[in-house]
């Protein structure tokens, strides 16, 4: 029994010669459109975002895009051809589609982790289409970030006396990597996540990958693609990102910018976000801190995240 004037659909849209999946959900189709850009590259968060951010559907038409090489769009584009430029072009085509479909001149962009980098690239290229950019788990400089994560894992292993892990990291060496990227990155990123998961200052987020994969959004092949995207697509795209550093490449954005940041994020070090924020020239900029969160405050403190999106972002930019 759908609510009058609401929308809840899972469908494909044509984007630059390929069919890519989107979830579109909202209680009122006249509300502003919010495009959610998942992490990765190659990550699918259809169910995770629906569970965590369902409250946004009262205030936005929430569009969750399955990017090429991820989840239900795993085979949408030949993986070997995937580049950041392809993601920018496809996101642009999707925004134009949403503009026409919902009769709105601009959309809001909410990007998490890799999606936060894609969001900045979009805001830089097409500011006229964007009400505001909201970044969480904000990526600023990929190579510096991964080297900091590698060093953190090394130091933590030394403190634990885990000589086997120290030896493995030494053999592998620090990034950048251009082969087996997912596996080599996992050698230290799994440790940063483990450290954050054990941090008592971080809220128990109730995240459940098995629950998410069992969600009705995913068929059997989609479940396999969910895993393959994180491994295969990341390995193709990530080498293109090592040289990205927004402190040099995007010091000015012509849209309002909001960073919703977990205070205890290690994967995307908050020192880099703060450094970027300090130099960023934007019509409006603001950091909202989540004191009980790590890399994913939108999951760790979902209710407060929704509140910040409505009370801070939407209230300040309505009509902008």
LUMMARPA-397082 format. One line per 8 residues: their letters; for each residue y negated, z negated, x of C-alpha. Coordinates in steps of 0.05 Angstrom, whole numbers. Each point is the difference from the previous one (the first is absolute). Layout:
<sites>
a> Y/Z/X; ...
</sites>
This chain:
<sites>
xxxxxxxx> 0/0/0; -56/24/45; -69/-29/-10; -50/50/-30; -41/32/55; 46/-26/55; 42/38/50; 65/-15/37
xxxxxxxx> 32/60/32; 41/21/60; -8/74/14; -9/55/51; -66/33/14; -11/65/39; -36/-13/66; -11/57/48
xxxxxxxx> 63/38/-18; 46/-61/-6; 21/-45/-57; -15/-73/15; 13/-62/-42; -51/-48/-28; 3/-61/-45; -60/-6/-47
xxxxxxxx> -9/-65/-38; -58/-29/-38; -16/-35/-66; -61/44/-12; -4/72/26; -76/-4/-1; 0/-54/54; -16/19/73
xxxxxxxx> 55/34/39; 29/-38/60; 42/39/49; 49/-45/39; 20/25/69; 65/-32/24; 16/-19/71; 45/37/48
xxxxxxxx> -6/57/14; 61/11/-43; -4/-64/-41; 11/-3/-75; -29/-58/-40; 6/22/-72; 36/-62/-24; -31/-48/49
xxxxxxxx> -70/18/-23; 19/-2/-74; 29/-70/7; -57/-27/44; -61/36/-27; 17/10/-73; -63/-38/-17; -41/57/26
xxxxxxxx> 25/43/-58; -45/-40/-47; -62/26/37; 20/65/34; 44/60/-11; 45/-15/60; 29/61/35; 54/-14/51
xxxxxxxx> 12/63/41; 68/13/32; -26/33/62; 40/59/29; 59/-26/41; 4/-64/-40; 45/-24/-56; 2/49/-58
xxxxxxxx> -43/50/39; 45/-4/61; 17/75/-2; -67/24/-28; -23/29/66; 39/21/62; -2/-64/41; -10/34/67
xxxxxxxx> -67/28/-26; -28/-67/-22; -65/-20/33; -59/-45/-19; -37/63/-19; 54/17/-51; -7/-69/-32; -76/7/-3
xxxxxxxx> 6/68/-33; 53/-23/-50; -40/-63/-18; -61/42/-11; 38/47/-46; 27/-61/-38; -71/-29/-8; -24/67/-28
xxxxxxxx> 59/0/-49; -16/-71/-22; -74/17/-8; 16/56/-48; 55/-37/-37; -40/-63/-14; -70/30/-2; -27/-44/56
xxxxxxxx> -45/21/58; 27/-51/50; 61/-43/13; 12/-66/36; 45/2/61; 44/-60/17; 38/10/65; 48/-48/33
xxxxxxxx> 22/3/73; 10/75/16; -31/13/-68; -63/-37/22; -7/50/58; 11/59/-47; -52/-30/-46; -53/-2/55
xxxxxxxx> 16/72/19; -9/20/-74; -65/-40/-7; -27/33/63; 19/70/-24; -15/-5/-75; -49/-57/-14; -28/36/-61
xxxxxxxx> 67/-11/-35; 8/-75/13; -32/-60/-35; 23/-47/55; 53/-8/53; 41/-63/1; 44/-13/62; 53/-53/7
xxxxxxxx> 46/-10/60; -56/42/30; 19/46/57; -57/13/49; 29/23/67; 74/19/0; 17/-3/74; -38/-64/12
xxxxxxxx> 31/-31/-61; 71/16/21; -11/-23/71; -27/-66/-26; 62/-6/-45; 45/17/59; -34/-53/43; 5/-51/-56
xxxxxxxx> 75/11/-7; 9/-4/75; -39/-66/5; 37/-30/-60; 67/19/30; -20/-33/66; -21/-63/-36; 67/-2/-37
xxxxxxxx> 38/12/65; 30/63/-30; 15/35/65; 40/54/-33; -59/20/-44; -47/-2/60; 46/45/39; 7/49/-59
xxxxxxxx> -76/5/-8; -9/10/75; 52/56/1; -33/34/-59; -70/-8/27; -65/-4/-40; -24/55/-47; -18/56/-9
xxxxxxxx> 68/30/-18; 15/72/-17; 74/-5/-16; 40/-51/-40; -68/-27/-23; 26/-40/-59; 54/-35/39; -44/-15/60
xxxxxxxx> -56/-26/-44; 50/-43/-39; 18/-35/65; -65/-38/-3; -23/8/-72; 61/-36/-27; -20/-59/43; -72/0/-24
xxxxxxxx> 25/0/-72; 49/-55/16; -56/-41/30; -44/9/-60; 57/-15/-48; 10/-66/35; -74/-18/-1; -10/-57/-50
xxxxxxxx> -72/22/-10; 24/64/-33; 18/-5/-74; 72/14/-21; -11/69/-30; 66/8/-35; 6/70/29; 68/30/-16
xxxxxxxx> 19/68/28; 66/0/-38; -37/-13/-65; -49/56/15; 55/50/17; 36/-18/-65; -63/17/-40; 4/57/-51
xxxxxxxx> -49/41/42; 55/17/49; 63/40/-10; 58/-2/49; -27/54/46; -69/-33/-3; 30/-65/26; 29/37/60
xxxxxxxx> -66/36/10; -37/-66/-3; 36/-20/64; -1/68/33; -75/7/-10; -14/-63/39; 42/26/58; -6/76/1
xxxxxxxx> -70/12/-27; -30/-55/42; 31/31/61; -32/67/-15; -70/-24/-19; -12/-61/43; -7/37/67; -61/35/-31
xxxxxxxx> -33/-68/-12; 2/-31/70; -69/27/16; -33/-23/-65; -53/-53/10; -50/-6/-57; -49/-40/43; -14/66/36
xxxxxxxx> 20/51/-53; -26/-30/-65; -59/-46/17; -36/23/-64; 28/8/-70; -42/23/-59; 37/-43/-52; 2/-75/-13
xxxxxxxx> 55/-32/42; 40/-62/-16; 51/-31/46; 48/-47/-35; 34/-33/59; 55/-51/11; -27/-52/48; 67/-4/37
xxxxxxxx> 15/74/7; 33/15/66; 24/71/-13; -72/24/-10; -37/-50/44; -60/-29/-36; -41/2/64; 0/76/-4
xxxxxxxx> -20/0/-73; -57/-48/15; -23/43/59; 0/63/-44; -35/-36/-57; -55/-24/46; -19/69/24; 14/38/-65
xxxxxxxx> -59/32/-34; 12/6/-75; -42/-5/-64; 34/-67/-12; 54/-36/39; 37/-65/-13; 60/-38/25; 40/-43/-48
xxxxxxxx> 46/-47/37; 68/-23/-27; 15/-65/35; 73/-3/-20; 20/71/18; 25/43/56; 4/76/0; 6/8/-75
xxxxxxxx> -48/-45/-39; 8/46/-59; 71/-28/-4; -10/-69/31; -58/-19/-45; 6/53/-54; -37/-36/-55; -60/-15/45
xxxxxxxx> 2/72/27; -5/28/-71; -57/-49/-13; -37/24/62; 10/73/-20; -31/-14/-68; -52/-54/13; -24/26/67
xxxxxxxx> 14/75/7; -3/23/-72; -59/-44/-20; -42/21/59; 14/75/-4; 5/14/-74; -43/60/-14; -7/14/75
</sites>
